[in-house]
């Protein structure tokens, strides 16, 4: 770990509990930024899965069948 990160961690650990929670929330928000490329891939995948389900090509089973097996 670099000195800059160590200093940052030490500073963060010296914060109050509420301040650390706020910091964690902000950091997590920064990681959850939209990614248009990934969103487009998931959108295409979901459309493909819906089409396969509607065309009965996905081999899906009813919940009743699945629960009966287990």
TIDOKE-143345 format. One record per atom (N, C-alpha, C, O): x, y, z; residue number from 1; chain. Coordinates in Angstrom, 1 decimal. Layout:
residues N
NODE       c1       c2       c3    nr   kette
NODE        X        Y        Z   NUM       A
...
***
This chain:
residues 70
NODE       c1       c2       c3    nr   kette
NODE      0.9     -1.2      0.0     1       A
NODE      0.0      0.0      0.0     1       A
NODE      0.9      1.2      0.0     1       A
NODE      1.9      1.3      0.7     1       A
NODE      0.6      2.2     -0.8     2       A
NODE      1.4      3.4     -0.9     2       A
NODE      1.2      4.3      0.3     2       A
NODE      0.2      4.1      1.1     2       A
NODE      2.2      5.2      0.5     3       A
NODE      2.1      6.1      1.7     3       A
NODE      0.9      6.9      1.6     3       A
NODE      0.2      7.2      2.7     3       A
NODE      0.5      7.4      0.4     4       A
NODE     -0.7      8.2      0.3     4       A
NODE     -1.9      7.5      0.8     4       A
NODE     -2.8      8.1      1.4     4       A
NODE     -2.1      6.2      0.4     5       A
NODE     -3.2      5.5      0.8     5       A
NODE     -3.2      5.2      2.3     5       A
NODE     -4.2      5.3      2.9     5       A
NODE     -2.0      4.9      2.8     6       A
NODE     -1.9      4.6      4.2     6       A
NODE     -2.3      5.9      5.0     6       A
NODE     -3.0      5.8      6.0     6       A
NODE     -1.9      7.1      4.6     7       A
NODE     -2.3      8.3      5.2     7       A
NODE     -3.8      8.5      5.1     7       A
NODE     -4.4      9.0      6.1     7       A
NODE     -4.3      8.2      4.0     8       A
NODE     -5.8      8.4      3.8     8       A
NODE     -6.5      7.4      4.7     8       A
NODE     -7.5      7.9      5.3     8       A
NODE     -6.1      6.2      4.8     9       A
NODE     -6.8      5.2      5.7     9       A
NODE     -6.6      5.7      7.1     9       A
NODE     -7.6      5.7      7.9     9       A
NODE     -5.5      6.1      7.5    10       A
NODE     -5.3      6.6      8.9    10       A
NODE     -6.2      7.8      9.2    10       A
NODE     -6.8      7.9     10.3    10       A
NODE     -6.3      8.7      8.2    11       A
NODE     -7.2      9.8      8.4    11       A
NODE     -8.7      9.4      8.5    11       A
NODE     -9.4      9.9      9.3    11       A
NODE     -9.0      8.5      7.7    12       A
NODE    -10.4      8.0      7.7    12       A
NODE    -10.8      7.3      9.0    12       A
NODE    -11.9      7.4      9.5    12       A
NODE     -9.8      6.5      9.5    13       A
NODE    -10.1      5.8     10.8    13       A
NODE    -10.1      6.7     12.0    13       A
NODE    -10.7      6.4     13.0    13       A
NODE     -9.6      8.0     11.8    14       A
NODE     -9.7      8.9     12.9    14       A
NODE    -11.0      9.7     12.9    14       A
NODE    -11.3     10.4     13.8    14       A
NODE    -11.9      9.5     11.9    15       A
NODE    -13.2     10.1     11.8    15       A
NODE    -14.1      9.5     12.8    15       A
NODE    -14.0      8.4     13.2    15       A
NODE    -15.2     10.2     13.1    16       A
NODE    -16.3      9.6     13.9    16       A
NODE    -17.0      8.6     13.1    16       A
NODE    -16.8      8.4     11.9    16       A
NODE    -17.8      7.8     13.8    17       A
NODE    -18.5      6.7     13.2    17       A
NODE    -19.4      7.3     12.1    17       A
NODE    -19.4      6.7     11.0    17       A
NODE    -20.1      8.3     12.4    18       A
NODE    -21.0      8.9     11.4    18       A
NODE    -20.2      9.5     10.2    18       A
NODE    -20.7      9.3      9.0    18       A
NODE    -19.1     10.0     10.4    19       A
NODE    -18.3     10.5      9.3    19       A
NODE    -17.7      9.4      8.4    19       A
NODE    -17.7      9.5      7.2    19       A
NODE    -17.4      8.3      9.1    20       A
NODE    -16.9      7.1      8.3    20       A
NODE    -18.0      6.5      7.5    20       A
NODE    -17.8      6.1      6.3    20       A
NODE    -19.2      6.5      8.0    21       A
NODE    -20.4      6.0      7.3    21       A
NODE    -20.6      6.8      6.0    21       A
NODE    -20.8      6.3      5.0    21       A
NODE    -20.5      8.2      6.2    22       A
NODE    -20.7      9.1      5.1    22       A
NODE    -19.6      8.9      4.1    22       A
NODE    -19.9      8.9      2.9    22       A
NODE    -18.4      8.7      4.5    23       A
NODE    -17.3      8.5      3.6    23       A
NODE    -17.5      7.2      2.8    23       A
NODE    -17.3      7.1      1.6    23       A
NODE    -17.9      6.1      3.5    24       A
NODE    -18.1      4.8      2.8    24       A
NODE    -19.2      4.9      1.8    24       A
NODE    -19.1      4.4      0.7    24       A
NODE    -20.3      5.6      2.2    25       A
NODE    -21.4      5.8      1.2    25       A
NODE    -21.0      6.5      0.0    25       A
NODE    -21.3      6.2     -1.1    25       A
NODE    -20.2      7.6      0.2    26       A
NODE    -19.7      8.4     -1.0    26       A
NODE    -18.7      7.5     -1.9    26       A
NODE    -18.8      7.6     -3.1    26       A
NODE    -17.9      6.7     -1.2    27       A
NODE    -17.0      5.9     -2.0    27       A
NODE    -17.8      4.8     -2.8    27       A
NODE    -17.5      4.6     -4.0    27       A
NODE    -18.8      4.2     -2.2    28       A
NODE    -19.6      3.2     -2.9    28       A
NODE    -20.4      3.8     -4.0    28       A
NODE    -20.5      3.2     -5.1    28       A
NODE    -20.9      5.0     -3.8    29       A
NODE    -21.6      5.7     -4.9    29       A
NODE    -20.7      6.0     -6.1    29       A
NODE    -21.1      5.9     -7.2    29       A
NODE    -19.4      6.3     -5.8    30       A
NODE    -18.5      6.5     -6.9    30       A
NODE    -18.2      5.3     -7.7    30       A
NODE    -17.8      5.4     -8.8    30       A
NODE    -18.4      4.1     -7.1    31       A
NODE    -18.1      2.9     -7.8    31       A
NODE    -19.3      2.4     -8.6    31       A
NODE    -19.2      1.5     -9.5    31       A
NODE    -20.5      3.0     -8.3    32       A
NODE    -21.7      2.6     -9.0    32       A
NODE    -22.1      3.5    -10.1    32       A
NODE    -23.3      3.7    -10.4    32       A
NODE    -21.1      4.1    -10.8    33       A
NODE    -21.3      5.0    -11.9    33       A
NODE    -21.8      4.2    -13.1    33       A
NODE    -21.3      3.1    -13.3    33       A
NODE    -22.8      4.7    -13.8    34       A
NODE    -23.3      4.0    -15.0    34       A
NODE    -22.2      3.8    -16.0    34       A
NODE    -21.3      4.6    -16.2    34       A
NODE    -22.3      2.6    -16.6    35       A
NODE    -21.4      2.3    -17.7    35       A
NODE    -22.2      1.9    -18.9    35       A
NODE    -22.8      0.8    -18.9    35       A
NODE    -22.3      2.8    -19.9    36       A
NODE    -23.1      2.6    -21.0    36       A
NODE    -22.8      1.3    -21.8    36       A
NODE    -23.7      0.7    -22.3    36       A
NODE    -21.6      1.0    -21.9    37       A
NODE    -21.2     -0.2    -22.6    37       A
NODE    -21.7     -1.5    -21.9    37       A
NODE    -22.3     -2.4    -22.6    37       A
NODE    -21.5     -1.6    -20.6    38       A
NODE    -22.0     -2.7    -19.9    38       A
NODE    -23.5     -2.7    -19.9    38       A
NODE    -24.1     -3.8    -20.0    38       A
NODE    -24.2     -1.6    -19.7    39       A
NODE    -25.6     -1.5    -19.7    39       A
NODE    -26.2     -2.0    -21.1    39       A
NODE    -27.2     -2.7    -21.1    39       A
NODE    -25.5     -1.7    -22.2    40       A
NODE    -25.9     -2.2    -23.5    40       A
NODE    -25.8     -3.7    -23.6    40       A
NODE    -26.7     -4.3    -24.2    40       A
NODE    -24.7     -4.2    -23.1    41       A
NODE    -24.5     -5.7    -23.1    41       A
NODE    -25.6     -6.4    -22.3    41       A
NODE    -26.2     -7.4    -22.8    41       A
NODE    -25.9     -5.9    -21.1    42       A
NODE    -26.9     -6.5    -20.3    42       A
NODE    -28.3     -6.3    -20.9    42       A
NODE    -29.2     -7.2    -20.8    42       A
NODE    -28.6     -5.2    -21.5    43       A
NODE    -29.8     -5.0    -22.2    43       A
NODE    -30.0     -6.0    -23.3    43       A
NODE    -31.1     -6.6    -23.4    43       A
NODE    -29.0     -6.2    -24.1    44       A
NODE    -29.1     -7.2    -25.2    44       A
NODE    -29.3     -8.6    -24.7    44       A
NODE    -30.1     -9.4    -25.2    44       A
NODE    -28.6     -8.9    -23.6    45       A
NODE    -28.7    -10.2    -23.0    45       A
NODE    -30.1    -10.5    -22.4    45       A
NODE    -30.7    -11.5    -22.6    45       A
NODE    -30.7     -9.5    -21.8    46       A
NODE    -32.0     -9.6    -21.2    46       A
NODE    -33.0     -9.8    -22.3    46       A
NODE    -34.0    -10.6    -22.2    46       A
NODE    -32.9     -9.0    -23.4    47       A
NODE    -33.8     -9.2    -24.6    47       A
NODE    -33.7    -10.6    -25.2    47       A
NODE    -34.7    -11.2    -25.5    47       A
NODE    -32.5    -11.1    -25.3    48       A
NODE    -32.3    -12.4    -25.8    48       A
NODE    -32.9    -13.5    -24.9    48       A
NODE    -33.5    -14.4    -25.4    48       A
NODE    -32.8    -13.3    -23.6    49       A
NODE    -33.4    -14.3    -22.7    49       A
NODE    -34.9    -14.2    -22.7    49       A
NODE    -35.6    -15.2    -22.7    49       A
NODE    -35.5    -13.0    -22.8    50       A
NODE    -36.9    -12.8    -23.0    50       A
NODE    -37.4    -13.5    -24.2    50       A
NODE    -38.4    -14.2    -24.2    50       A
NODE    -36.7    -13.3    -25.3    51       A
NODE    -37.1    -13.9    -26.6    51       A
NODE    -37.1    -15.4    -26.5    51       A
NODE    -38.0    -16.1    -27.0    51       A
NODE    -36.0    -15.9    -25.9    52       A
NODE    -35.8    -17.4    -25.8    52       A
NODE    -37.0    -18.0    -24.9    52       A
NODE    -37.5    -19.0    -25.2    52       A
NODE    -37.3    -17.3    -23.9    53       A
NODE    -38.4    -17.7    -23.0    53       A
NODE    -39.7    -17.7    -23.8    53       A
NODE    -40.5    -18.7    -23.7    53       A
NODE    -40.0    -16.6    -24.5    54       A
NODE    -41.3    -16.5    -25.2    54       A
NODE    -41.3    -17.5    -26.3    54       A
NODE    -42.4    -18.0    -26.7    54       A
NODE    -40.2    -17.9    -26.9    55       A
NODE    -40.2    -18.9    -28.0    55       A
NODE    -40.0    -20.3    -27.4    55       A
NODE    -39.8    -21.3    -28.2    55       A
NODE    -40.0    -20.4    -26.1    56       A
NODE    -39.9    -21.7    -25.4    56       A
NODE    -38.6    -22.4    -25.8    56       A
NODE    -38.5    -23.6    -26.0    56       A
NODE    -37.5    -21.6    -26.0    57       A
NODE    -36.2    -22.2    -26.3    57       A
NODE    -35.2    -22.2    -25.2    57       A
NODE    -34.1    -22.7    -25.3    57       A
NODE    -35.6    -21.8    -24.0    58       A
NODE    -34.7    -21.7    -22.9    58       A
NODE    -34.8    -22.9    -22.0    58       A
NODE    -33.9    -23.0    -21.0    58       A
NODE    -35.7    -23.8    -22.2    59       A
NODE    -35.8    -25.0    -21.3    59       A
NODE    -36.2    -24.7    -19.9    59       A
NODE    -35.8    -25.4    -18.9    59       A
NODE    -36.9    -23.6    -19.7    60       A
NODE    -37.3    -23.2    -18.3    60       A
NODE    -38.4    -24.2    -17.8    60       A
NODE    -39.1    -24.9    -18.6    60       A
NODE    -38.5    -24.3    -16.5    61       A
NODE    -39.4    -25.1    -15.8    61       A
NODE    -40.2    -24.3    -14.8    61       A
NODE    -39.8    -23.3    -14.4    61       A
NODE    -41.4    -24.8    -14.5    62       A
NODE    -42.3    -24.0    -13.6    62       A
NODE    -41.7    -24.2    -12.2    62       A
NODE    -40.9    -25.1    -11.9    62       A
NODE    -42.0    -23.3    -11.3    63       A
NODE    -41.6    -23.3     -9.9    63       A
NODE    -42.1    -24.6     -9.3    63       A
NODE    -41.4    -25.2     -8.5    63       A
NODE    -43.3    -25.0     -9.6    64       A
NODE    -43.9    -26.2     -9.0    64       A
NODE    -43.0    -27.4     -9.4    64       A
NODE    -42.8    -28.3     -8.5    64       A
NODE    -42.6    -27.5    -10.6    65       A
NODE    -41.7    -28.6    -11.0    65       A
NODE    -40.4    -28.6    -10.3    65       A
NODE    -39.9    -29.7     -9.9    65       A
NODE    -39.8    -27.4    -10.2    66       A
NODE    -38.5    -27.3     -9.5    66       A
NODE    -38.6    -27.7     -8.0    66       A
NODE    -37.8    -28.5     -7.5    66       A
NODE    -39.7    -27.2     -7.3    67       A
NODE    -39.8    -27.5     -5.9    67       A
NODE    -40.2    -28.9     -5.7    67       A
NODE    -39.8    -29.5     -4.7    67       A
NODE    -40.9    -29.5     -6.6    68       A
NODE    -41.3    -30.9     -6.5    68       A
NODE    -40.0    -31.8     -6.5    68       A
NODE    -39.9    -32.8     -5.8    68       A
NODE    -39.0    -31.4     -7.3    69       A
NODE    -37.8    -32.2     -7.4    69       A
NODE    -37.0    -32.2     -6.1    69       A
NODE    -36.3    -33.1     -5.8    69       A
NODE    -37.1    -31.0     -5.4    70       A
NODE    -36.3    -30.9     -4.2    70       A
NODE    -37.1    -31.0     -3.0    70       A
NODE    -36.6    -30.9     -1.9    70       A
***
